[in-house]
Amino acid sequence: MNKTLKLILSLVICQLAGLIGALFNSASINTWYLTINKPGFMPPGWAFAVVWSVLFVLMGVSLYLIWKEDIKKTKQALTVFGIQLLLNILWSFFFFTLRSPLLGLIEIIVLWPAILLTIIKFYKISKTAAYLLIPYLLWVSFAIALNLSILILN
């Protein structure tokens, strides 16, 4: 597979993860979510779409930088990336579809080390790929604080 196709597929894979997460959100975002208490440091709703769109692009570029390398060197890193991407999707399912801040919190606490492990694995192959995931780790750290606050407030 040529590098251009790998880049396109890497971006599409990550954007699809975001789309699936958004589908899980859609049933609750204008109903249940509006009724729950949120902390004062909660960003405006539009900020989530903007931030996640940027993060999924960064994740896609990061994935590409690893995927274009020799599969023997990258298989484990790509597997870890896939696991954290699935965990990312599952958070929306637990929090929004199941309407459970507790399950969301448990899941995102599992997601965080999966992202960190992905960064560590990627760093061994491409420092740039690893650095591109740092904003994602930081945002998920913030999301843990939001999720915990929502759990406490409700």
C-alpha atoms as an extended CHARMM CRD file, in Angstrom:
* protein
*
       154  EXT
         1         1  MET       CA              0.0000000000        0.0000000000        0.0000000000  PROA      1               0.0000000000
         2         2  ASN       CA              1.4410000000        3.3880000000       -0.8910000000  PROA      2               0.0000000000
         3         3  LYS       CA              2.0830000000        6.1200000000        1.6660000000  PROA      3               0.0000000000
         4         4  THR       CA             -0.6200000000        8.4600000000        0.3840000000  PROA      4               0.0000000000
         5         5  LEU       CA             -3.2710000000        5.7910000000        0.8160000000  PROA      5               0.0000000000
         6         6  LYS       CA             -1.9420000000        4.9790000000        4.3030000000  PROA      6               0.0000000000
         7         7  LEU       CA             -2.1850000000        8.6600000000        5.2400000000  PROA      7               0.0000000000
         8         8  ILE       CA             -5.7460000000        8.9320000000        3.9710000000  PROA      8               0.0000000000
         9         9  LEU       CA             -6.7900000000        5.7140000000        5.7030000000  PROA      9               0.0000000000
        10        10  SER       CA             -5.1170000000        6.7740000000        8.9480000000  PROA      10              0.0000000000
        11        11  LEU       CA             -7.0670000000       10.0200000000        8.9450000000  PROA      11              0.0000000000
        12        12  VAL       CA            -10.3150000000        8.2790000000        7.9920000000  PROA      12              0.0000000000
        13        13  ILE       CA             -9.9210000000        5.6020000000       10.6950000000  PROA      13              0.0000000000
        14        14  CYS       CA             -9.5050000000        8.2360000000       13.3870000000  PROA      14              0.0000000000
        15        15  GLN       CA            -12.3130000000       10.4200000000       12.0590000000  PROA      15              0.0000000000
        16        16  LEU       CA            -14.5910000000        7.3560000000       11.9570000000  PROA      16              0.0000000000
        17        17  ALA       CA            -13.8170000000        6.7500000000       15.6230000000  PROA      17              0.0000000000
        18        18  GLY       CA            -14.9410000000       10.3020000000       16.2930000000  PROA      18              0.0000000000
        19        19  LEU       CA            -18.0740000000        9.8230000000       14.2130000000  PROA      19              0.0000000000
        20        20  ILE       CA            -18.9870000000        6.6200000000       16.0550000000  PROA      20              0.0000000000
        21        21  GLY       CA            -18.4830000000        8.4000000000       19.3640000000  PROA      21              0.0000000000
        22        22  ALA       CA            -20.7020000000       11.2330000000       18.1380000000  PROA      22              0.0000000000
        23        23  LEU       CA            -23.4070000000        8.7220000000       17.2030000000  PROA      23              0.0000000000
        24        24  PHE       CA            -23.3280000000        7.4090000000       20.7670000000  PROA      24              0.0000000000
        25        25  ASN       CA            -23.6560000000       10.9980000000       22.0080000000  PROA      25              0.0000000000
        26        26  SER       CA            -26.5400000000       11.9750000000       19.7480000000  PROA      26              0.0000000000
        27        27  ALA       CA            -29.3660000000       10.3180000000       21.6750000000  PROA      27              0.0000000000
        28        28  SER       CA            -28.4310000000       12.0030000000       24.9650000000  PROA      28              0.0000000000
        29        29  ILE       CA            -26.7140000000       15.2720000000       24.1370000000  PROA      29              0.0000000000
        30        30  ASN       CA            -29.9610000000       17.2630000000       23.7330000000  PROA      30              0.0000000000
        31        31  THR       CA            -31.9080000000       15.3980000000       26.3990000000  PROA      31              0.0000000000
        32        32  TRP       CA            -30.2990000000       13.7480000000       29.4320000000  PROA      32              0.0000000000
        33        33  TYR       CA            -27.0220000000       15.6600000000       29.1590000000  PROA      33              0.0000000000
        34        34  LEU       CA            -28.8090000000       19.0300000000       29.2940000000  PROA      34              0.0000000000
        35        35  THR       CA            -30.4610000000       18.0690000000       32.5910000000  PROA      35              0.0000000000
        36        36  ILE       CA            -27.3790000000       17.0170000000       34.5480000000  PROA      36              0.0000000000
        37        37  ASN       CA            -25.2880000000       19.3160000000       36.7130000000  PROA      37              0.0000000000
        38        38  LYS       CA            -21.9440000000       20.3500000000       35.2670000000  PROA      38              0.0000000000
        39        39  PRO       CA            -18.9280000000       21.9840000000       36.8830000000  PROA      39              0.0000000000
        40        40  GLY       CA            -18.1750000000       25.6640000000       36.4440000000  PROA      40              0.0000000000
        41        41  PHE       CA            -15.0440000000       24.8670000000       34.4350000000  PROA      41              0.0000000000
        42        42  MET       CA            -17.0260000000       23.0230000000       31.7530000000  PROA      42              0.0000000000
        43        43  PRO       CA            -16.1310000000       24.4110000000       28.3040000000  PROA      43              0.0000000000
        44        44  PRO       CA            -18.9600000000       25.4730000000       25.9790000000  PROA      44              0.0000000000
        45        45  GLY       CA            -20.4780000000       22.6660000000       23.9380000000  PROA      45              0.0000000000
        46        46  TRP       CA            -19.0020000000       23.8170000000       20.6250000000  PROA      46              0.0000000000
        47        47  ALA       CA            -15.4820000000       23.5300000000       22.0730000000  PROA      47              0.0000000000
        48        48  PHE       CA            -15.7560000000       19.7560000000       22.3200000000  PROA      48              0.0000000000
        49        49  ALA       CA            -16.4230000000       19.3590000000       18.5960000000  PROA      49              0.0000000000
        50        50  VAL       CA            -13.5230000000       21.6390000000       17.7050000000  PROA      50              0.0000000000
        51        51  VAL       CA            -11.0520000000       20.0440000000       20.1070000000  PROA      51              0.0000000000
        52        52  TRP       CA            -11.9820000000       16.4790000000       19.2040000000  PROA      52              0.0000000000
        53        53  SER       CA            -11.8080000000       17.2340000000       15.4740000000  PROA      53              0.0000000000
        54        54  VAL       CA             -8.2690000000       18.5460000000       15.8880000000  PROA      54              0.0000000000
        55        55  LEU       CA             -7.2880000000       15.6650000000       18.1740000000  PROA      55              0.0000000000
        56        56  PHE       CA             -8.5540000000       13.0470000000       15.7210000000  PROA      56              0.0000000000
        57        57  VAL       CA             -6.5330000000       14.6840000000       12.9290000000  PROA      57              0.0000000000
        58        58  LEU       CA             -3.4260000000       14.6290000000       15.1320000000  PROA      58              0.0000000000
        59        59  MET       CA             -4.1270000000       10.9930000000       15.9820000000  PROA      59              0.0000000000
        60        60  GLY       CA             -4.5090000000       10.1780000000       12.2850000000  PROA      60              0.0000000000
        61        61  VAL       CA             -1.2000000000       11.7960000000       11.3570000000  PROA      61              0.0000000000
        62        62  SER       CA              0.4510000000       10.0420000000       14.2970000000  PROA      62              0.0000000000
        63        63  LEU       CA             -0.9920000000        6.7030000000       13.1920000000  PROA      63              0.0000000000
        64        64  TYR       CA              0.2780000000        7.2970000000        9.6640000000  PROA      64              0.0000000000
        65        65  LEU       CA              3.8130000000        8.0490000000       10.8570000000  PROA      65              0.0000000000
        66        66  ILE       CA              3.8960000000        4.6630000000       12.5460000000  PROA      66              0.0000000000
        67        67  TRP       CA              1.9930000000        2.6850000000        9.9160000000  PROA      67              0.0000000000
        68        68  LYS       CA              4.3570000000        3.7750000000        7.1240000000  PROA      68              0.0000000000
        69        69  GLU       CA              7.2530000000        2.0820000000        8.9160000000  PROA      69              0.0000000000
        70        70  ASP       CA              8.2300000000       -1.5980000000        8.7820000000  PROA      70              0.0000000000
        71        71  ILE       CA              5.3810000000       -3.7310000000       10.1520000000  PROA      71              0.0000000000
        72        72  LYS       CA              7.8270000000       -5.8560000000       12.1390000000  PROA      72              0.0000000000
        73        73  LYS       CA              8.7700000000       -2.7580000000       14.1380000000  PROA      73              0.0000000000
        74        74  THR       CA              5.2580000000       -1.3610000000       14.4400000000  PROA      74              0.0000000000
        75        75  LYS       CA              2.8470000000       -4.2500000000       14.9690000000  PROA      75              0.0000000000
        76        76  GLN       CA              2.7280000000       -3.9170000000       18.7590000000  PROA      76              0.0000000000
        77        77  ALA       CA              2.4650000000       -0.1180000000       18.6190000000  PROA      77              0.0000000000
        78        78  LEU       CA             -0.3690000000       -0.3120000000       16.0910000000  PROA      78              0.0000000000
        79        79  THR       CA             -2.1940000000       -2.8480000000       18.2680000000  PROA      79              0.0000000000
        80        80  VAL       CA             -1.9470000000       -0.5930000000       21.3160000000  PROA      80              0.0000000000
        81        81  PHE       CA             -3.1540000000        2.3360000000       19.2080000000  PROA      81              0.0000000000
        82        82  GLY       CA             -6.1640000000        0.3030000000       18.0930000000  PROA      82              0.0000000000
        83        83  ILE       CA             -7.0000000000       -0.6170000000       21.6790000000  PROA      83              0.0000000000
        84        84  GLN       CA             -6.8800000000        2.9740000000       22.8760000000  PROA      84              0.0000000000
        85        85  LEU       CA             -8.9880000000        4.0690000000       19.8980000000  PROA      85              0.0000000000
        86        86  LEU       CA            -11.6310000000        1.4850000000       20.8090000000  PROA      86              0.0000000000
        87        87  LEU       CA            -11.5090000000        2.6470000000       24.4240000000  PROA      87              0.0000000000
        88        88  ASN       CA            -11.9970000000        6.2160000000       23.1980000000  PROA      88              0.0000000000
        89        89  ILE       CA            -15.1820000000        5.1800000000       21.4030000000  PROA      89              0.0000000000
        90        90  LEU       CA            -16.4290000000        3.2030000000       24.3970000000  PROA      90              0.0000000000
        91        91  TRP       CA            -16.3120000000        6.2300000000       26.6690000000  PROA      91              0.0000000000
        92        92  SER       CA            -19.0940000000        7.8820000000       24.6510000000  PROA      92              0.0000000000
        93        93  PHE       CA            -21.1160000000        4.6880000000       24.8280000000  PROA      93              0.0000000000
        94        94  PHE       CA            -20.7930000000        4.3750000000       28.6080000000  PROA      94              0.0000000000
        95        95  PHE       CA            -21.2220000000        8.0470000000       29.4340000000  PROA      95              0.0000000000
        96        96  PHE       CA            -23.8620000000        9.0910000000       26.8970000000  PROA      96              0.0000000000
        97        97  THR       CA            -25.6650000000        5.9970000000       25.6180000000  PROA      97              0.0000000000
        98        98  LEU       CA            -25.8150000000        4.2810000000       29.0120000000  PROA      98              0.0000000000
        99        99  ARG       CA            -26.0500000000        7.6880000000       30.7000000000  PROA      99              0.0000000000
       100       100  SER       CA            -23.5730000000        6.5800000000       33.3100000000  PROA      100             0.0000000000
       101       101  PRO       CA            -20.9320000000        9.0390000000       34.5080000000  PROA      101             0.0000000000
       102       102  LEU       CA            -19.6270000000        6.2760000000       36.8020000000  PROA      102             0.0000000000
       103       103  LEU       CA            -19.0070000000        3.8060000000       33.9530000000  PROA      103             0.0000000000
       104       104  GLY       CA            -17.6150000000        6.6870000000       31.8890000000  PROA      104             0.0000000000
       105       105  LEU       CA            -15.1830000000        7.5330000000       34.6690000000  PROA      105             0.0000000000
       106       106  ILE       CA            -14.0450000000        3.9490000000       35.0720000000  PROA      106             0.0000000000
       107       107  GLU       CA            -13.5860000000        3.6410000000       31.3150000000  PROA      107             0.0000000000
       108       108  ILE       CA            -11.6820000000        6.9110000000       30.8940000000  PROA      108             0.0000000000
       109       109  ILE       CA             -9.3780000000        5.9320000000       33.7590000000  PROA      109             0.0000000000
       110       110  VAL       CA             -8.5520000000        2.8230000000       31.7020000000  PROA      110             0.0000000000
       111       111  LEU       CA             -8.2110000000        4.9220000000       28.5260000000  PROA      111             0.0000000000
       112       112  TRP       CA             -5.5900000000        7.2700000000       30.0100000000  PROA      112             0.0000000000
       113       113  PRO       CA             -2.8210000000        4.6660000000       30.5370000000  PROA      113             0.0000000000
       114       114  ALA       CA             -3.6710000000        3.1450000000       27.1390000000  PROA      114             0.0000000000
       115       115  ILE       CA             -2.9320000000        6.5300000000       25.5540000000  PROA      115             0.0000000000
       116       116  LEU       CA              0.2600000000        6.8490000000       27.5860000000  PROA      116             0.0000000000
       117       117  LEU       CA              1.3490000000        3.3600000000       26.5100000000  PROA      117             0.0000000000
       118       118  THR       CA              0.6220000000        4.2980000000       22.8870000000  PROA      118             0.0000000000
       119       119  ILE       CA              2.8180000000        7.3780000000       23.2510000000  PROA      119             0.0000000000
       120       120  ILE       CA              5.6190000000        5.2730000000       24.7400000000  PROA      120             0.0000000000
       121       121  LYS       CA              5.3780000000        2.6650000000       21.9650000000  PROA      121             0.0000000000
       122       122  PHE       CA              5.1900000000        5.3340000000       19.2590000000  PROA      122             0.0000000000
       123       123  TYR       CA              8.1700000000        7.2270000000       20.7240000000  PROA      123             0.0000000000
       124       124  LYS       CA             10.4060000000        4.2170000000       20.0700000000  PROA      124             0.0000000000
       125       125  ILE       CA              9.4690000000        4.3900000000       16.3780000000  PROA      125             0.0000000000
       126       126  SER       CA              8.7840000000        8.0880000000       15.7300000000  PROA      126             0.0000000000
       127       127  LYS       CA              9.2160000000       10.8610000000       18.2460000000  PROA      127             0.0000000000
       128       128  THR       CA              6.9850000000       13.0910000000       16.1340000000  PROA      128             0.0000000000
       129       129  ALA       CA              4.1870000000       10.5140000000       16.2070000000  PROA      129             0.0000000000
       130       130  ALA       CA              4.4670000000       10.3510000000       19.9900000000  PROA      130             0.0000000000
       131       131  TYR       CA              4.4950000000       14.1430000000       20.4110000000  PROA      131             0.0000000000
       132       132  LEU       CA              1.3540000000       14.4570000000       18.2750000000  PROA      132             0.0000000000
       133       133  LEU       CA             -0.5290000000       12.4190000000       20.8900000000  PROA      133             0.0000000000
       134       134  ILE       CA              0.4010000000       14.6100000000       23.8600000000  PROA      134             0.0000000000
       135       135  PRO       CA             -2.5140000000       17.0610000000       23.3390000000  PROA      135             0.0000000000
       136       136  TYR       CA             -4.8380000000       14.0310000000       23.3010000000  PROA      136             0.0000000000
       137       137  LEU       CA             -3.4290000000       12.8030000000       26.6230000000  PROA      137             0.0000000000
       138       138  LEU       CA             -3.7810000000       16.2850000000       28.1050000000  PROA      138             0.0000000000
       139       139  TRP       CA             -7.3800000000       16.6340000000       26.9050000000  PROA      139             0.0000000000
       140       140  VAL       CA             -8.2960000000       13.2120000000       28.2910000000  PROA      140             0.0000000000
       141       141  SER       CA             -6.6960000000       14.2620000000       31.5970000000  PROA      141             0.0000000000
       142       142  PHE       CA             -9.0180000000       17.2800000000       31.5900000000  PROA      142             0.0000000000
       143       143  ALA       CA            -11.9300000000       15.0320000000       30.5860000000  PROA      143             0.0000000000
       144       144  ILE       CA            -11.2560000000       12.8330000000       33.6250000000  PROA      144             0.0000000000
       145       145  ALA       CA            -11.6440000000       15.9020000000       35.8380000000  PROA      145             0.0000000000
       146       146  LEU       CA            -14.8760000000       16.8350000000       34.0330000000  PROA      146             0.0000000000
       147       147  ASN       CA            -16.2410000000       13.2990000000       34.2400000000  PROA      147             0.0000000000
       148       148  LEU       CA            -15.3990000000       13.0290000000       37.9570000000  PROA      148             0.0000000000
       149       149  SER       CA            -16.9920000000       16.4190000000       38.6410000000  PROA      149             0.0000000000
       150       150  ILE       CA            -20.1640000000       15.4440000000       36.8160000000  PROA      150             0.0000000000
       151       151  LEU       CA            -20.3090000000       12.2040000000       38.7920000000  PROA      151             0.0000000000
       152       152  ILE       CA            -19.9110000000       14.0920000000       42.0760000000  PROA      152             0.0000000000
       153       153  LEU       CA            -22.4540000000       16.7820000000       41.1390000000  PROA      153             0.0000000000
       154       154  ASN       CA            -25.0930000000       14.2710000000       40.1010000000  PROA      154             0.0000000000
